[in-house]
Amino acid sequence: MEVPTVDEAKRMATLLGLLRVTTSEEKASAAGASEDKLDWLRSQMIGKNVEFDTPFGRRMLTYADPDSIRPEPAVH
């Protein structure tokens, strides 16, 4: 297999960038960044791993704030 020259490699990288083709290393890097973001998001959960007693036994706390996801009404 022939090794491309520096100029050929640059042109190939430009073409792949224009075609939005990613290498396996770029995919792995993006996956790692996504996982870091998900780890941070999970760490911000309110009541994470909190249990409480109910008439039906111990239950995990589930927090939902519908006001935080409701779109703002349009102001005219």
MDAnalysis code that builds the backbone (N, CA, C; Angstrom):
import MDAnalysis as mda
import numpy as np

u = mda.Universe.empty(228, n_residues=76, atom_resindex=np.repeat(np.arange(76), 3), trajectory=True)
u.add_TopologyAttr("name", ["N", "CA", "C"] * 76)
u.add_TopologyAttr("resid", np.arange(1, 77))
u.add_TopologyAttr("resname", ["MET", "GLU", "VAL", "PRO", "THR", "VAL", "ASP", "GLU", "ALA", "LYS", "ARG", "MET", "ALA", "THR", "LEU", "LEU", "GLY", "LEU", "LEU", "ARG", "VAL", "THR", "THR", "SER", "GLU", "GLU", "LYS", "ALA", "SER", "ALA", "ALA", "GLY", "ALA", "SER", "GLU", "ASP", "LYS", "LEU", "ASP", "TRP", "LEU", "ARG", "SER", "GLN", "MET", "ILE", "GLY", "LYS", "ASN", "VAL", "GLU", "PHE", "ASP", "THR", "PRO", "PHE", "GLY", "ARG", "ARG", "MET", "LEU", "THR", "TYR", "ALA", "ASP", "PRO", "ASP", "SER", "ILE", "ARG", "PRO", "GLU", "PRO", "ALA", "VAL", "HIS"])
u.atoms.positions = np.array([
    [0.846, -1.180, 0.000],
    [0.000, 0.000, 0.000],
    [0.889, 1.240, 0.000],
    [0.552, 2.182, -0.825],
    [1.337, 3.392, -0.993],
    [0.951, 4.448, 0.050],
    [1.937, 5.084, 0.651],
    [1.705, 6.125, 1.654],
    [1.486, 7.447, 0.944],
    [0.372, 8.157, 1.265],
    [0.121, 9.440, 0.585],
    [1.098, 10.517, 1.052],
    [1.360, 11.456, 0.157],
    [2.222, 12.582, 0.519],
    [1.447, 13.516, 1.452],
    [2.152, 14.485, 2.011],
    [1.512, 15.439, 2.929],
    [0.416, 16.214, 2.209],
    [0.695, 16.654, 0.982],
    [-0.305, 17.405, 0.218],
    [-1.529, 16.547, -0.091],
    [-1.293, 15.301, -0.466],
    [-2.408, 14.398, -0.743],
    [-3.232, 14.154, 0.511],
    [-2.564, 13.999, 1.627],
    [-3.268, 13.768, 2.889],
    [-4.116, 14.983, 3.264],
    [-3.587, 16.191, 3.046],
    [-4.353, 17.408, 3.348],
    [-5.580, 17.512, 2.453],
    [-5.386, 17.237, 1.155],
    [-6.517, 17.286, 0.225],
    [-7.571, 16.251, 0.594],
    [-7.118, 15.058, 0.982],
    [-8.040, 14.002, 1.375],
    [-8.804, 14.406, 2.642],
    [-8.125, 15.021, 3.599],
    [-8.776, 15.469, 4.827],
    [-9.807, 16.549, 4.526],
    [-9.465, 17.467, 3.615],
    [-10.406, 18.514, 3.219],
    [-11.632, 17.906, 2.558],
    [-11.422, 16.978, 1.659],
    [-12.533, 16.326, 0.969],
    [-13.409, 15.569, 1.955],
    [-12.798, 14.825, 2.849],
    [-13.571, 14.075, 3.838],
    [-14.344, 15.020, 4.755],
    [-13.732, 16.168, 5.077],
    [-14.422, 17.158, 5.890],
    [-15.631, 17.732, 5.169],
    [-15.470, 18.007, 3.890],
    [-16.583, 18.523, 3.105],
    [-17.707, 17.500, 2.982],
    [-17.330, 16.245, 2.914],
    [-18.327, 15.172, 2.810],
    [-18.851, 14.749, 4.179],
    [-18.311, 15.373, 5.237],
    [-18.674, 15.069, 6.620],
    [-18.435, 13.599, 6.961],
    [-17.354, 13.082, 6.458],
    [-16.928, 11.727, 6.771],
    [-15.958, 11.824, 7.931],
    [-16.147, 10.986, 8.925],
    [-15.260, 11.034, 10.081],
    [-14.472, 9.740, 10.176],
    [-13.289, 9.872, 10.724],
    [-12.458, 8.698, 10.922],
    [-12.877, 8.011, 12.216],
    [-12.400, 6.817, 12.421],
    [-12.745, 6.088, 13.641],
    [-12.212, 6.809, 14.874],
    [-11.056, 7.490, 14.757],
    [-10.518, 8.238, 15.882],
    [-11.422, 9.418, 16.231],
    [-11.929, 10.110, 15.199],
    [-12.832, 11.231, 15.445],
    [-14.131, 10.753, 16.076],
    [-14.630, 9.617, 15.624],
    [-15.854, 9.064, 16.206],
    [-15.632, 8.707, 17.667],
    [-14.496, 8.114, 17.977],
    [-14.199, 7.743, 19.358],
    [-14.075, 8.985, 20.225],
    [-13.454, 10.037, 19.696],
    [-13.308, 11.282, 20.438],
    [-14.674, 11.919, 20.687],
    [-15.525, 11.926, 19.682],
    [-16.869, 12.493, 19.824],
    [-17.695, 11.684, 20.816],
    [-17.550, 10.370, 20.776],
    [-18.280, 9.517, 21.717],
    [-17.819, 9.788, 23.141],
    [-16.526, 9.995, 23.326],
    [-16.000, 10.308, 24.650],
    [-16.521, 11.640, 25.156],
    [-16.599, 12.637, 24.279],
    [-17.123, 13.952, 24.659],
    [-18.599, 13.853, 25.010],
    [-19.341, 13.071, 24.247],
    [-20.767, 12.880, 24.538],
    [-20.946, 12.187, 25.883],
    [-20.125, 11.210, 26.152],
    [-20.217, 10.495, 27.427],
    [-19.885, 11.417, 28.590],
    [-18.902, 12.313, 28.405],
    [-18.567, 13.291, 29.448],
    [-19.756, 14.200, 29.732],
    [-20.440, 14.629, 28.675],
    [-21.608, 15.499, 28.846],
    [-22.731, 14.755, 29.562],
    [-22.943, 13.490, 29.207],
    [-23.979, 12.706, 29.873],
    [-23.633, 12.455, 31.336],
    [-22.360, 12.217, 31.633],
    [-21.938, 12.045, 33.029],
    [-22.229, 13.307, 33.833],
    [-21.915, 14.475, 33.239],
    [-22.192, 15.731, 33.935],
    [-23.695, 15.892, 34.155],
    [-24.499, 15.616, 33.120],
    [-25.948, 15.759, 33.228],
    [-26.502, 14.849, 34.322],
    [-26.040, 13.613, 34.357],
    [-26.493, 12.682, 35.396],
    [-26.116, 13.170, 36.796],
    [-24.969, 13.824, 36.918],
    [-24.533, 14.309, 38.231],
    [-25.404, 15.467, 38.716],
    [-26.136, 16.117, 37.827],
    [-26.973, 17.255, 38.183],
    [-28.406, 16.871, 38.535],
    [-28.705, 15.584, 38.507],
    [-30.067, 15.134, 38.794],
    [-30.448, 15.416, 40.244],
    [-31.633, 15.965, 40.429],
    [-32.141, 16.246, 41.770],
    [-32.672, 14.951, 42.360],
    [-32.254, 14.641, 43.579],
    [-32.749, 13.461, 44.267],
    [-32.224, 12.152, 43.727],
    [-31.057, 12.188, 43.142],
    [-30.482, 10.973, 42.565],
    [-30.252, 9.929, 43.669],
    [-30.715, 8.729, 43.448],
    [-30.561, 7.591, 44.368],
    [-31.198, 7.841, 45.738],
    [-32.286, 8.610, 45.769],
    [-32.986, 8.866, 47.027],
    [-34.225, 7.980, 47.081],
    [-34.385, 7.300, 48.203],
    [-35.573, 6.472, 48.418],
    [-36.406, 7.098, 49.529],
    [-37.713, 6.845, 49.494],
    [-38.581, 7.312, 50.569],
    [-39.670, 6.274, 50.795],
    [-40.242, 6.304, 52.014],
    [-41.275, 5.350, 52.387],
    [-42.638, 5.838, 51.896],
    [-43.378, 4.909, 51.304],
    [-44.742, 5.188, 50.875],
    [-45.636, 4.110, 51.459],
    [-46.947, 4.269, 51.363],
    [-47.842, 3.191, 51.812],
    [-47.635, 1.896, 51.018],
    [-46.942, 1.990, 49.891],
    [-46.712, 0.828, 49.034],
    [-45.291, 0.299, 49.140],
    [-44.543, 0.752, 50.145],
    [-43.163, 0.317, 50.340],
    [-42.188, 1.416, 49.954],
    [-40.900, 1.084, 50.013],
    [-39.869, 2.065, 49.653],
    [-39.840, 2.249, 48.139],
    [-39.780, 3.494, 47.736],
    [-39.751, 3.839, 46.308],
    [-38.605, 4.804, 46.042],
    [-38.103, 4.761, 44.820],
    [-37.089, 5.729, 44.394],
    [-37.785, 7.056, 44.117],
    [-37.136, 8.134, 44.483],
    [-37.666, 9.467, 44.233],
    [-37.594, 9.760, 42.745],
    [-38.704, 10.219, 42.195],
    [-38.738, 10.654, 40.806],
    [-39.156, 12.110, 40.813],
    [-38.303, 12.963, 40.291],
    [-38.576, 14.397, 40.276],
    [-38.894, 14.816, 38.859],
    [-40.010, 15.485, 38.713],
    [-40.369, 16.017, 37.399],
    [-40.920, 17.419, 37.595],
    [-40.417, 18.354, 36.857],
    [-40.852, 19.740, 36.947],
    [-41.431, 20.136, 35.595],
    [-42.758, 20.042, 35.453],
    [-43.344, 20.350, 34.146],
    [-43.140, 21.808, 33.735],
    [-42.965, 22.706, 34.716],
    [-42.746, 24.106, 34.359],
    [-41.403, 24.323, 33.688],
    [-40.449, 23.460, 33.969],
    [-39.127, 23.646, 33.374],
    [-39.071, 23.205, 31.921],
    [-40.058, 22.435, 31.480],
    [-40.027, 21.964, 30.095],
    [-41.149, 22.566, 29.261],
    [-42.051, 23.296, 29.900],
    [-43.163, 23.890, 29.180],
    [-42.657, 25.104, 28.393],
    [-42.996, 25.192, 27.110],
    [-42.545, 26.353, 26.343],
    [-43.221, 27.625, 26.861],
    [-42.530, 28.717, 26.748],
    [-43.077, 29.996, 27.167],
    [-44.199, 30.391, 26.216],
    [-45.278, 30.965, 26.757],
    [-46.341, 31.409, 25.858],
    [-45.866, 32.586, 25.012],
    [-46.371, 32.649, 23.831],
    [-46.004, 33.748, 22.921],
    [-46.623, 35.040, 23.435],
    [-45.839, 36.091, 23.456],
    [-46.325, 37.395, 23.891],
    [-46.522, 38.239, 22.649],
    [-47.714, 38.758, 22.490],
    [-48.008, 39.582, 21.303],
    [-48.180, 41.010, 21.700],
])
